[in-house]
Amino acid sequence: MSASIPGRIVDDMKAAMRAKDKPRLGALRMLRAAMIEAEKSGKDLTDDVAVTILRKLRKQRIDAADSYTKGGRDDLAQAELAEATIIDEYLPQLADEAQTLAWVRDAIAASGATAPNQLGMAMGALMRAHKGQIDGGLARRLLAAELAV
């Protein structure tokens, strides 16, 4: 078995084909197509690049599911959420809220931010220090709360 994320996707695609698991196979083919597209655009397909692609695809699935739910199409929303769950299998786990809060406080101290209008300065320091380990939306919310105090 391949250790890289793109390699794992290919291996899991083969397993899904053998198992005749059409929904999983469809989702994995979509992931593989996105990886091939990145390679064609000249990107070196490292795990970091793969994670960036997967996070983008996951966000698209969540946004689509929200739209379908608002439109009363719960069946389509469930399909999108199922694909997001499959994507989650290949993404590294993000820090929980307590860990994120600790990193937020460190970033505030390191950047010297003291007011809400300096949120960008602290956010930049935070994301540079913990790229790929932290949920940007959660970090921004916690930073805003900490700087508003």
C-alpha positions in Angstrom: 0.0 0.0 0.0 1.1 3.5 -0.8 1.8 5.8 2.1 1.1 9.1 0.2 -2.4 10.5 0.2 -2.8 10.2 -3.7 -1.5 6.6 -3.4 -4.0 5.7 -0.7 -6.8 7.1 -2.9 -5.8 4.9 -5.8 -5.5 1.9 -3.5 -8.9 2.6 -2.0 -10.4 3.1 -5.5 -9.2 -0.4 -6.5 -10.7 -1.8 -3.3 -14.0 0.0 -3.9 -14.1 -1.4 -7.5 -13.5 -5.0 -6.2 -16.2 -4.5 -3.6 -18.6 -2.9 -6.1 -19.2 0.0 -3.8 -20.4 2.5 -6.4 -21.0 5.5 -4.1 -17.5 5.3 -2.6 -15.9 4.6 -5.9 -17.6 7.7 -7.4 -16.3 9.9 -4.6 -12.8 8.4 -4.9 -12.8 8.9 -8.6 -13.7 12.6 -8.0 -10.7 12.9 -5.6 -8.4 11.2 -8.1 -9.5 13.5 -10.9 -8.7 16.5 -8.7 -5.3 15.1 -8.0 -4.6 14.5 -11.8 -5.8 18.0 -12.6 -3.3 19.4 -10.1 -0.5 17.4 -11.6 -1.5 18.6 -15.1 -1.4 22.2 -13.9 2.3 21.7 -13.0 2.0 21.2 -9.3 4.2 18.6 -7.6 1.7 16.3 -5.9 3.0 16.2 -2.4 0.8 15.4 0.6 0.6 19.1 1.5 -0.8 19.9 -2.0 -3.1 16.9 -1.7 -4.4 18.1 1.7 -5.0 21.6 0.2 -7.0 20.1 -2.7 -9.0 17.8 -0.3 -9.9 20.7 2.1 -11.2 22.7 -0.9 -13.2 19.7 -2.2 -14.6 19.1 1.3 -15.7 22.7 1.7 -17.4 22.5 -1.7 -19.3 19.4 -0.5 -20.4 21.1 2.8 -21.5 24.2 1.0 -23.4 22.2 -1.6 -25.1 20.2 1.2 -26.2 23.4 2.9 -27.6 24.7 -0.4 -29.5 21.5 -1.0 -30.9 21.4 2.5 -32.1 25.0 2.1 -33.7 24.0 -1.2 -35.5 21.1 0.4 -33.4 18.4 -1.3 -32.3 16.4 1.7 -31.5 13.4 -0.5 -28.9 15.4 -2.5 -27.6 17.0 0.7 -27.0 13.5 2.2 -25.0 12.4 -0.9 -22.8 15.5 -0.6 -22.2 14.9 3.2 -21.4 11.2 2.4 -18.7 12.4 0.0 -17.4 14.9 2.6 -17.1 12.0 5.1 -15.0 10.0 2.6 -12.8 13.1 2.1 -12.3 13.3 5.8 -10.6 9.9 5.8 -7.7 11.4 4.0 -7.4 14.7 5.9 -5.2 15.1 9.0 -7.2 15.8 12.1 -7.4 19.5 13.0 -6.7 20.8 16.5 -9.7 20.9 18.8 -11.0 24.1 20.3 -8.9 24.0 23.5 -5.7 23.5 21.5 -6.7 26.2 19.0 -7.3 28.6 21.9 -3.9 27.9 23.3 -2.3 28.6 19.9 -4.4 31.7 19.5 -3.1 33.1 22.8 0.5 32.3 21.8 0.0 34.0 18.5 -1.5 37.1 20.2 1.5 37.2 22.5 4.0 36.6 19.7 2.5 39.2 17.3 1.9 41.9 20.0 -1.7 42.3 18.9 -3.8 44.1 21.5 -6.9 45.3 19.7 -9.6 43.9 17.4 -8.2 45.9 14.5 -4.9 43.9 14.8 -6.7 40.6 14.2 -5.0 40.1 10.8 -1.5 40.5 12.3 -2.3 37.8 14.9 -4.1 35.6 12.4 -1.1 35.6 10.0 1.3 34.6 12.8 -1.1 31.8 13.9 -1.6 30.4 10.4 2.1 30.5 9.6 2.9 28.6 12.9 0.2 26.0 12.5 -0.6 25.7 8.8 -2.7 22.6 8.1 -3.3 21.9 11.8 -5.9 24.4 12.5 -9.4 25.4 11.3 -9.2 28.9 10.0 -12.8 29.8 10.8 -12.5 28.6 14.4 -9.2 30.4 14.8 -10.7 33.7 13.5 -13.6 33.4 15.9 -11.4 32.7 18.9 -9.0 35.5 17.9 -11.8 38.0 17.6 -13.1 37.0 21.0 -9.7 37.2 22.6 -8.9 40.6 21.1 -12.3 42.0 22.0 -11.6 41.5 25.7 
